[in-house]
Amino acid sequence: MNLNRPYFLLFNAITDALCMLENQNYGHSRETLRCARQKAEELILAESDDAPDG
């Protein structure tokens, strides 16, 4: 399983959220992290569905 895409998605979202927190934009920071978590999970599940059984 290739985890590069989910890793970079989460890494970038964390970086963005940290900047938002520095600006005290707590709601947007939380939403950014929540969306990134959901997208990363979807990427991982989609890739595991595509993986051959074995």
N, CA and C atoms as an extended XYZ file, in Angstrom:
162
Properties=species:S:1:pos:R:3:atomname:S:1:resname:S:1:resid:I:1 pbc="F F F"
N         0.844       -1.176        0.000 N   MET     1
C         0.000        0.000        0.000 CA  MET     1
C         0.892        1.243        0.000 C   MET     1
N         0.597        2.167       -0.892 N   ASN     2
C         1.347        3.414       -0.994 CA  ASN     2
C         0.653        4.470       -0.136 C   ASN     2
N         1.344        4.946        0.873 N   LEU     3
C         0.757        5.923        1.777 CA  LEU     3
C         1.248        7.345        1.513 C   LEU     3
N         1.930        7.563        0.400 N   ASN     4
C         2.465        8.896        0.110 CA  ASN     4
C         1.374        9.945        0.006 C   ASN     4
N         0.331        9.684       -0.759 N   ARG     5
C        -0.730       10.691       -0.948 CA  ARG     5
C        -1.419       11.047        0.368 C   ARG     5
N        -1.872       10.061        1.164 N   PRO     6
C        -2.496       10.424        2.438 CA  PRO     6
C        -1.531       11.143        3.377 C   PRO     6
N        -0.266       10.719        3.379 N   TYR     7
C         0.719       11.361        4.250 CA  TYR     7
C         0.875       12.834        3.889 C   TYR     7
N         1.081       13.129        2.611 N   PHE     8
C         1.283       14.509        2.205 CA  PHE     8
C         0.014       15.341        2.389 C   PHE     8
N        -1.141       14.743        2.163 N   LEU     9
C        -2.392       15.438        2.401 CA  LEU     9
C        -2.493       15.854        3.866 C   LEU     9
N        -2.209       14.917        4.769 N   LEU    10
C        -2.277       15.225        6.203 CA  LEU    10
C        -1.186       16.199        6.618 C   LEU    10
N         0.020       16.030        6.102 N   PHE    11
C         1.125       16.925        6.439 CA  PHE    11
C         0.782       18.361        6.054 C   PHE    11
N         0.269       18.548        4.840 N   ASN    12
C        -0.080       19.895        4.387 CA  ASN    12
C        -1.240       20.480        5.190 C   ASN    12
N        -2.208       19.656        5.537 N   ALA    13
C        -3.340       20.133        6.332 CA  ALA    13
C        -2.882       20.545        7.731 C   ALA    13
N        -1.980       19.786        8.308 N   ILE    14
C        -1.450       20.137        9.634 CA  ILE    14
C        -0.698       21.454        9.564 C   ILE    14
N         0.110       21.617        8.523 N   THR    15
C         0.853       22.866        8.340 CA  THR    15
C        -0.115       24.046        8.209 C   THR    15
N        -1.150       23.873        7.387 N   ASP    16
C        -2.148       24.932        7.215 CA  ASP    16
C        -2.867       25.222        8.532 C   ASP    16
N        -3.247       24.170        9.246 N   ALA    17
C        -3.976       24.338       10.505 CA  ALA    17
C        -3.121       25.054       11.550 C   ALA    17
N        -1.829       24.762       11.585 N   LEU    18
C        -0.953       25.451       12.529 CA  LEU    18
C        -0.900       26.948       12.240 C   LEU    18
N        -0.843       27.305       10.973 N   CYS    19
C        -0.873       28.730       10.601 CA  CYS    19
C        -2.186       29.369       11.024 C   CYS    19
N        -3.282       28.655       10.835 N   MET    20
C        -4.586       29.171       11.237 CA  MET    20
C        -4.670       29.346       12.751 C   MET    20
N        -4.104       28.401       13.487 N   LEU    21
C        -4.109       28.506       14.943 CA  LEU    21
C        -3.311       29.719       15.414 C   LEU    21
N        -2.205       29.989       14.738 N   GLU    22
C        -1.403       31.167       15.087 CA  GLU    22
C        -2.215       32.442       14.896 C   GLU    22
N        -3.135       32.419       13.945 N   ASN    23
C        -4.014       33.565       13.694 CA  ASN    23
C        -5.315       33.469       14.467 C   ASN    23
N        -5.400       32.525       15.376 N   GLN    24
C        -6.558       32.288       16.237 CA  GLN    24
C        -7.829       32.003       15.435 C   GLN    24
N        -7.662       31.320       14.323 N   ASN    25
C        -8.796       30.920       13.503 CA  ASN    25
C        -9.098       29.449       13.826 C   ASN    25
N        -9.674       29.228       14.985 N   TYR    26
C        -9.836       27.885       15.521 CA  TYR    26
C       -10.845       27.043       14.743 C   TYR    26
N       -11.948       27.624       14.353 N   GLY    27
C       -12.970       26.874       13.630 CA  GLY    27
C       -12.483       26.396       12.272 C   GLY    27
N       -11.819       27.283       11.546 N   HIS    28
C       -11.315       26.910       10.231 CA  HIS    28
C       -10.204       25.867       10.361 C   HIS    28
N        -9.389       26.006       11.382 N   SER    29
C        -8.328       25.026       11.632 CA  SER    29
C        -8.916       23.647       11.897 C   SER    29
N        -9.928       23.590       12.729 N   ARG    30
C       -10.581       22.317       13.050 CA  ARG    30
C       -11.199       21.702       11.797 C   ARG    30
N       -11.854       22.527       10.981 N   GLU    31
C       -12.495       22.027        9.765 CA  GLU    31
C       -11.458       21.524        8.760 C   GLU    31
N       -10.337       22.214        8.663 N   THR    32
C        -9.249       21.787        7.771 CA  THR    32
C        -8.742       20.413        8.173 C   THR    32
N        -8.528       20.215        9.460 N   LEU    33
C        -8.035       18.918        9.945 CA  LEU    33
C        -9.078       17.822        9.772 C   LEU    33
N       -10.333       18.141       10.040 N   ARG    34
C       -11.398       17.153        9.900 CA  ARG    34
C       -11.525       16.693        8.448 C   ARG    34
N       -11.512       17.634        7.529 N   CYS    35
C       -11.622       17.287        6.108 CA  CYS    35
C       -10.415       16.475        5.640 C   CYS    35
N        -9.239       16.856        6.082 N   ALA    36
C        -8.028       16.129        5.688 CA  ALA    36
C        -8.054       14.700        6.219 C   ALA    36
N        -8.509       14.543        7.452 N   ARG    37
C        -8.612       13.194        8.024 CA  ARG    37
C        -9.555       12.338        7.192 C   ARG    37
N       -10.696       12.902        6.816 N   GLN    38
C       -11.674       12.157        6.024 CA  GLN    38
C       -11.116       11.809        4.645 C   GLN    38
N       -10.470       12.761        3.977 N   LYS    39
C        -9.904       12.501        2.651 CA  LYS    39
C        -8.795       11.462        2.713 C   LYS    39
N        -7.946       11.539        3.741 N   ALA    40
C        -6.865       10.562        3.881 CA  ALA    40
C        -7.436        9.169        4.104 C   ALA    40
N        -8.456        9.078        4.935 N   GLU    41
C        -9.087        7.781        5.178 CA  GLU    41
C        -9.690        7.221        3.894 C   GLU    41
N       -10.339        8.079        3.114 N   GLU    42
C       -10.913        7.634        1.850 CA  GLU    42
C        -9.835        7.152        0.880 C   GLU    42
N        -8.710        7.855        0.825 N   LEU    43
C        -7.606        7.428       -0.044 CA  LEU    43
C        -7.066        6.064        0.378 C   LEU    43
N        -6.897        5.882        1.680 N   ILE    44
C        -6.353        4.617        2.188 CA  ILE    44
C        -7.321        3.478        1.905 C   ILE    44
N        -8.611        3.715        2.142 N   LEU    45
C        -9.605        2.657        1.895 CA  LEU    45
C        -9.707        2.339        0.411 C   LEU    45
N        -9.654        3.342       -0.431 N   ALA    46
C        -9.726        3.113       -1.870 CA  ALA    46
C        -8.522        2.310       -2.340 C   ALA    46
N        -7.360        2.619       -1.800 N   GLU    47
C        -6.172        1.885       -2.199 CA  GLU    47
C        -6.204        0.454       -1.686 C   GLU    47
N        -6.721        0.241       -0.486 N   SER    48
C        -6.784       -1.127        0.041 CA  SER    48
C        -7.817       -1.941       -0.739 C   SER    48
N        -8.872       -1.291       -1.260 N   ASP    49
C        -9.839       -1.998       -2.101 CA  ASP    49
C        -9.238       -2.400       -3.434 C   ASP    49
N        -8.299       -1.602       -3.931 N   ASP    50
C        -7.636       -1.887       -5.210 CA  ASP    50
C        -6.510       -2.915       -5.075 C   ASP    50
N        -6.049       -3.154       -3.867 N   ALA    51
C        -4.930       -4.081       -3.658 CA  ALA    51
C        -5.380       -5.512       -3.933 C   ALA    51
N        -4.512       -6.291       -4.584 N   PRO    52
C        -4.872       -7.690       -4.848 CA  PRO    52
C        -4.916       -8.489       -3.543 C   PRO    52
N        -5.825       -9.427       -3.483 N   ASP    53
C        -5.902      -10.296       -2.309 CA  ASP    53
C        -4.698      -11.210       -2.280 C   ASP    53
N        -4.227      -11.452       -1.097 N   GLY    54
C        -3.108      -12.368       -1.075 CA  GLY    54
C        -2.383      -12.262        0.133 C   GLY    54
